[in-house]
Amino acid sequence: MELRPGVFSRLFAEVTSEGQAKTRRVLTQLALAVERQAKINASVGSHPRGTPTPASPGTGPAVVSGTLRRSITHTPVAPSGTGWETKVGTGVGFTPPYGRTPSSRYGLYLETGLKNGATNPFLHPAYQFGITMVAPQLYLRAFRSGWPRV
């Protein structure tokens, strides 16, 4: 292809546009995978309220009402100062039917430590799974082919 005036600029604009579209798709798929894994991690057994939890410290929490698990969500992929971003975590406005502590605060307590010092992380392990296992596969599949040839 002969590089007449404007051809290189047009090709570069096409590559940039395609790269941004692929990045948004990959980040959306990655956020969904991390969200799905966090919900799995937040479901280590179940028990009625007021009874001992079957979850061991260091593993995800057990389900009591399901409010914490239902509150796990992600934000849409949006441009940020350095590229694109999405956030996975507990949503606002979810409170269990039996208490006053919102699931977002309770989730933070589980991740960082309860009053007795025990932690039941569910988001951080999901993030680690997403970054080490899912992201490389998604990026390879998205960016391996389909680029315009120069």
N, C-alpha and C positions, 0 to 999 in steps of 0.2 A: 504494500500500500504506500503510495506516494504521500509524503508529509507536506501537503500544501498548507498555506496559512489557515489556522483555525482547526486543523485536523487533530493535532496533538492536544489542544485544549478540550476539544469535544470528547476525545477518547479518555482523557484524564477525568473529565466530569462524569462520564459513564461509569468508570471504574470506581470513583469515589461514591457515587450514588448507590451502586450495587453493593459496595462494601458496607455502607451504612444500613441498607435494608437487611443484608445478611446478619449484621451484628445485632440489630433489633430482634430478628427472628430467633437467633441463638440465645440471646439473653432472656427472651420470653420463655423459651423451652427450658432453659436452665432454672429460672425462677419457679416454674411449674414443678420441675423435678425436685428441687429443694423443698418446696411447700409440701409435696406429696410425702417425701421422706420424713419431714418434721412431724406430719400427722401420724405416720407410722410409729415414729419414735415416742410420740406423746400418747401411746396406746399400749403400754406395758401392763397388760391385765386390767382388771376392773374390780371395784369394791364399793359397797354402800358407804354413804357418808357416815363418819364417826367410827368406822372400823379401821384396823391397821391396813396399810397399803401393801400390796404384794410386790411393789417395785423396790428394788435394792438401790441404795445410794450409788450414784454414778451412772445409773441407767435412766431411761426416760420415765416420766410419771405414769401412774395408773389412772384409768378413767373413773371419775366419780359421776359427773353429770354430762360430760362431753363438751362442755362450754369451751374449755381451753382448746381442744382439738378443732372445734368449729371456728374458732377465732383466728386460726392460722391462715394467713393470706399473703398476697404479694401486691405491690403497686405496679401500675403500668410502666413499661420502659419509657424513659423520658431523657432528653438531652440534659447533660450536666456540664459543668465547667471543663471537665477533662474528657468527655465522650458521652457515654450513655450510662444510665443507672436504673436499677430496680431494687426494691427492698422487700425482703421476706420476713415476716414476723407476725405478732398477734395484732389483730385489728382492734379498733376503738369501739366501745359501746357494748361489749359482751360481758355480762355479769351472770354468774350462776343463779339459779332460782332460789337457792338457800342461803346466799351470803351477800356481802356488800363489797368484797374485793373484786375489782374488775380482772378479767382474765389476763389483760396485758401486764398488770402489776404482779399477779400471781405467777405468770410465766417468767417474769424477771427474777422473782424469788427462787423459783425452781432452777433457773440457769445459774444464778450467782450464789445461792446458798440460803437455806431456810434458817430459822432461829436456832435449830439444833446443829447447824453447820453442814447438814447433808445437802448435796446437790442432786438434781434429777434433770440433767441437760437433755434437751430435745432439739433445739435450734442449731447449736454449734456443731453437733455431730452431723446434722443434715447438711449444713454448709460445707463441712469437710468432705462429705460424700459427693456433693455436687461439684466441688472444685477439683477433686482428685479423680473421680470416676466419670462423671457425666460430661463436664465441660470439655475435656479433650476430645471425646467422641463427637460431640456436637460441632465443635470448631473444625475438626477434620472433615466431617461430612459436608459442612456448609462451604468451606473455603478451598476444598481440594479441586473442584472443577467449576466450570461455568464462567470464567473470567474472559472478557474480550481479548482477542489476540492482537498484539501490536506488531 
